[in-house]
Amino acid sequence: MNQAVPSTVRRRGRPSSTSGTESGGEVQSLDRAIALLEVLAQSDGLTLSEVARAAELPTSTVHRLLTTLERRGLVGHDAATGQWMVGIGLFRVGSAYLRIRKLPEIARSLLRELSHGVNETVNLSLIEGPHLICVAQVESHAAVRAFFRIGGDLPIHASGGGKAILAAMNPEARRAWLGGDQLQRFTEHTHVSRRALQADLAQIAERGFSIDDEEHTPGMRCVAAAVLDEWREPVGAISVSAPTVRMPPERIADLGARVREAARRLTTQYSGR
């Protein structure tokens, strides 16, 4: 009896088979064109020979590709100086990403990776008014673990994520977010004066990650680092939270380095920088 051969399952938007793959020349041309765009994106204008030298391609090939890209509006050419630069069409293409990007979706796999690596609860948070809002979370599987409800809020001055974001803000924006000089106390470790908090924020900026040492909830510690947009402004924070017994001082440095690296990677994925 003949057995049916299972059909190949293909992802939507993908070709049904690979038998008709593009020729090497077509793929090479596309790859070279993208390389030219990357070269031009790093400058305010380059001559044809400078572009060819940076891309390590023949001048004739570069000119042909640039002319094609110019017709699409992806690059521009200044006839007076002979320089080539990125075009307005490339901005329109890039702006399409800005319309659809959502930080929680972009961060999903990275949060899982970080949580599995440290076996602790990992949160992604945004700020809204005087509060830090948890928008995504991967819980630890430990019997005793940190837990914050999705959509729940914490005060920005007494939370790891909030302080990481404050430390990454410019001074004017920070003053606007903090409000008055007297800050609400939650535990004996809470910074209740602006001066004490500012001193902590200076250390956070130098270290690259914040530490919430039972400043909001007794028995809980947290380390966090800010995620930045393309203008280097903070848009959120990644944090690792755990009971103090599992986050002793000697472990904080390692967790802080891990969360700082995760925030750096998410910044690159979100902003391209």
C-alpha positions as CSV (number, residue, x, y, z in Angstrom):
1,M,0.0,0.0,0.0
2,N,1.4,3.4,-1.0
3,Q,1.9,5.8,1.8
4,A,0.9,9.4,1.2
5,V,3.9,11.7,1.2
6,P,3.2,14.6,3.6
7,S,3.2,17.9,1.8
8,T,5.7,20.5,2.9
9,V,4.2,23.0,5.3
10,R,5.2,26.5,4.3
11,R,5.0,29.8,6.2
12,R,2.7,32.4,4.8
13,G,4.5,34.9,2.6
14,R,7.2,32.4,1.7
15,P,7.6,30.7,-1.7
16,S,6.1,27.2,-2.0
17,S,9.4,25.7,-3.0
18,T,13.1,26.6,-3.2
19,S,13.6,25.1,-6.6
20,G,13.2,28.5,-8.2
21,T,15.5,30.5,-6.0
22,E,17.0,33.7,-7.3
23,S,20.2,33.5,-9.2
24,G,23.4,34.5,-7.4
25,G,23.7,37.7,-9.5
26,E,20.3,39.0,-8.4
27,V,20.9,38.3,-4.7
28,Q,24.4,39.8,-5.0
29,S,23.0,43.0,-6.5
30,L,20.4,43.4,-3.7
31,D,23.1,42.7,-1.1
32,R,25.4,45.3,-2.7
33,A,22.6,47.9,-2.9
34,I,21.8,47.5,0.8
35,A,25.5,47.8,1.6
36,L,25.6,51.1,-0.2
37,L,22.6,52.4,1.8
38,E,24.4,51.4,5.0
39,V,27.6,53.2,3.9
40,L,25.6,56.4,3.0
41,A,23.7,56.2,6.3
42,Q,26.9,56.6,8.2
43,S,27.8,59.9,6.5
44,D,26.4,63.3,5.6
45,G,27.4,62.9,1.9
46,L,30.1,61.0,0.0
47,T,31.5,61.2,-3.5
48,L,31.1,58.3,-5.9
49,S,34.8,57.2,-5.4
50,E,34.4,57.5,-1.6
51,V,31.3,55.3,-1.6
52,A,33.0,52.8,-3.9
53,R,36.1,52.7,-1.6
54,A,34.0,52.3,1.6
55,A,31.9,49.5,0.0
56,E,34.9,47.9,-1.6
57,L,33.2,47.7,-5.0
58,P,34.1,48.9,-8.5
59,T,33.1,52.5,-9.3
60,S,31.0,51.5,-12.3
61,T,29.0,49.0,-10.2
62,V,28.4,51.6,-7.5
63,H,27.3,54.2,-10.0
64,R,24.8,51.8,-11.6
65,L,23.3,50.8,-8.2
66,L,23.2,54.4,-6.9
67,T,21.4,55.5,-10.1
68,T,18.8,52.8,-9.6
69,L,18.3,53.7,-5.9
70,E,18.1,57.4,-6.9
71,R,15.2,56.7,-9.2
72,R,13.4,55.1,-6.3
73,G,14.1,58.1,-4.1
74,L,16.2,56.0,-1.7
75,V,19.4,58.0,-2.3
76,G,20.0,61.6,-3.4
77,H,22.7,63.2,-5.5
78,D,23.9,66.8,-5.2
79,A,25.1,67.8,-8.7
80,A,27.0,70.8,-7.3
81,T,29.2,68.8,-5.0
82,G,29.0,65.4,-6.6
83,Q,28.0,63.9,-3.3
84,W,25.6,61.1,-2.7
85,M,23.4,60.8,0.4
86,V,20.4,58.9,1.7
87,G,17.1,60.1,0.2
88,I,13.7,61.0,1.6
89,G,12.4,57.7,0.2
90,L,14.5,55.8,2.7
91,F,13.0,57.9,5.5
92,R,9.5,56.9,4.4
93,V,10.5,53.2,4.4
94,G,12.1,53.6,7.9
95,S,9.0,55.4,9.2
96,A,6.9,52.4,8.4
97,Y,8.7,50.5,11.1
98,L,8.1,53.3,13.6
99,R,4.4,53.0,13.0
100,I,4.2,49.3,13.8
101,R,6.9,48.8,16.4
102,K,5.7,47.7,19.8
103,L,8.2,47.4,22.6
104,P,6.5,44.4,24.4
105,E,6.3,42.4,21.2
106,I,9.9,43.1,20.2
107,A,11.1,42.2,23.8
108,R,9.2,38.9,24.1
109,S,11.9,36.5,23.2
110,L,14.6,38.5,24.9
111,L,12.7,38.5,28.2
112,R,12.2,34.7,28.0
113,E,15.9,34.3,27.4
114,L,16.9,36.5,30.3
115,S,14.5,34.8,32.7
116,H,15.7,31.3,31.8
117,G,19.3,32.4,32.2
118,V,18.8,33.8,35.7
119,N,15.7,31.7,36.8
120,E,14.1,34.8,38.2
121,T,11.1,37.0,37.3
122,V,11.8,39.4,34.5
123,N,9.6,42.5,33.7
124,L,9.3,45.1,31.0
125,S,7.9,48.3,32.2
126,L,6.9,51.8,30.9
127,I,6.3,55.0,32.8
128,E,3.0,56.8,32.8
129,G,2.7,59.9,35.0
130,P,4.4,59.2,38.4
131,H,4.0,55.5,38.0
132,L,5.9,52.6,36.4
133,I,3.5,50.2,34.5
134,C,4.4,46.5,34.0
135,V,3.5,45.7,30.4
136,A,5.2,42.3,30.0
137,Q,6.5,39.6,32.3
138,V,8.2,36.2,32.4
139,E,7.8,34.5,35.8
140,S,10.3,32.5,37.6
141,H,9.4,28.8,38.3
142,A,10.8,29.0,41.8
143,A,8.4,28.3,44.6
144,V,8.9,31.7,46.2
145,R,9.2,34.4,43.5
146,A,8.6,38.0,42.7
147,F,5.3,38.7,41.0
148,F,3.8,41.9,39.7
149,R,0.5,42.0,37.9
150,I,0.6,43.0,34.3
151,G,-0.8,46.5,34.2
152,G,0.0,47.0,37.8
153,D,1.9,50.1,38.8
154,L,4.8,51.1,41.0
155,P,6.1,54.5,42.0
156,I,9.0,55.6,39.7
157,H,11.2,56.8,42.6
158,A,10.8,53.5,44.5
159,S,11.2,50.9,41.8
160,G,14.2,49.5,39.9
161,G,12.7,50.2,36.5
162,G,11.5,53.6,37.4
163,K,14.9,54.7,38.8
164,A,16.7,53.2,35.7
165,I,14.4,55.3,33.5
166,L,14.9,58.5,35.6
167,A,18.7,58.1,35.5
168,A,18.6,58.0,31.7
169,M,16.4,61.1,31.4
170,N,17.8,64.6,30.8
171,P,17.6,66.8,34.0
172,E,14.7,68.8,32.8
173,A,12.5,65.8,32.0
174,R,13.5,64.2,35.3
175,R,12.4,67.2,37.3
176,A,9.0,67.2,35.5
177,W,8.4,63.5,36.3
178,L,9.4,63.7,39.9
179,G,7.3,66.5,41.0
180,G,7.7,67.8,44.6
181,D,10.8,67.7,46.8
182,Q,9.2,65.2,49.3
183,L,8.7,61.7,48.0
184,Q,6.4,59.1,49.3
185,R,7.9,56.6,51.7
186,F,7.0,52.9,51.3
187,T,9.7,51.2,53.5
188,E,12.6,52.3,55.6
189,H,14.8,52.1,52.5
190,T,12.8,54.4,50.3
191,H,14.4,57.6,49.1
192,V,12.1,60.3,50.4
193,S,14.2,63.3,49.5
194,R,15.0,64.5,46.0
195,R,18.7,65.0,47.1
196,A,19.1,61.3,48.2
197,L,17.4,60.1,45.0
198,Q,19.5,62.3,42.8
199,A,22.7,60.8,44.4
200,D,21.4,57.3,43.7
201,L,20.5,58.2,40.1
202,A,24.0,59.5,39.5
203,Q,25.4,56.1,40.6
204,I,22.9,54.3,38.4
205,A,23.9,56.3,35.3
206,E,27.6,55.5,36.0
207,R,26.9,51.8,36.7
208,G,24.4,51.2,33.9
209,F,21.7,49.6,36.0
210,S,19.6,50.4,39.1
211,I,19.1,48.6,42.3
212,D,15.8,48.5,44.2
213,D,17.0,47.4,47.7
214,E,13.6,46.7,49.4
215,E,12.6,50.3,48.6
216,H,9.0,49.5,47.8
217,T,8.4,46.0,49.1
218,P,10.2,44.5,52.1
219,G,12.0,41.3,51.3
220,M,12.2,42.0,47.6
221,R,15.1,43.3,45.5
222,C,15.3,44.3,41.8
223,V,17.9,45.3,39.3
224,A,16.9,47.2,36.1
225,A,18.3,49.0,33.1
226,A,16.7,51.5,30.7
227,V,15.7,50.8,27.1
228,L,16.4,53.8,24.8
229,D,14.9,55.0,21.5
230,E,16.7,56.4,18.5
231,W,17.1,59.8,20.2
232,R,18.7,58.1,23.2
233,E,15.7,58.9,25.4
234,P,14.4,56.2,27.8
235,V,11.2,54.4,26.6
236,G,11.1,51.6,29.2
237,A,13.1,49.3,31.4
238,I,13.9,45.7,31.8
239,S,14.2,44.4,35.4
240,V,15.0,41.2,37.3
241,S,13.2,40.8,40.6
242,A,13.7,38.2,43.3
243,P,13.4,37.7,47.1
244,T,16.3,39.2,49.0
245,V,17.5,35.7,50.0
246,R,18.1,34.9,46.3
247,M,19.5,38.3,45.5
248,P,22.3,38.8,48.0
249,P,24.8,41.7,47.4
250,E,27.3,39.3,45.8
251,R,24.8,38.3,43.1
252,I,23.6,41.8,42.3
253,A,26.6,42.6,40.2
254,D,26.1,39.6,37.9
255,L,22.4,40.2,37.6
256,G,23.0,43.8,36.9
257,A,25.4,43.1,34.2
258,R,23.0,40.7,32.6
259,V,20.0,43.1,32.7
260,R,22.2,45.9,31.4
261,E,23.2,43.8,28.4
262,A,19.6,42.7,27.8
263,A,18.6,46.4,27.8
264,R,21.4,47.2,25.3
265,R,20.2,44.5,23.0
266,L,16.6,45.6,23.2
267,T,17.6,49.2,22.6
268,T,19.3,48.0,19.3
269,Q,16.3,46.0,18.3
270,Y,13.9,48.8,19.0
271,S,15.8,51.8,17.8
272,G,18.5,50.4,15.4
273,R,21.2,52.1,17.5
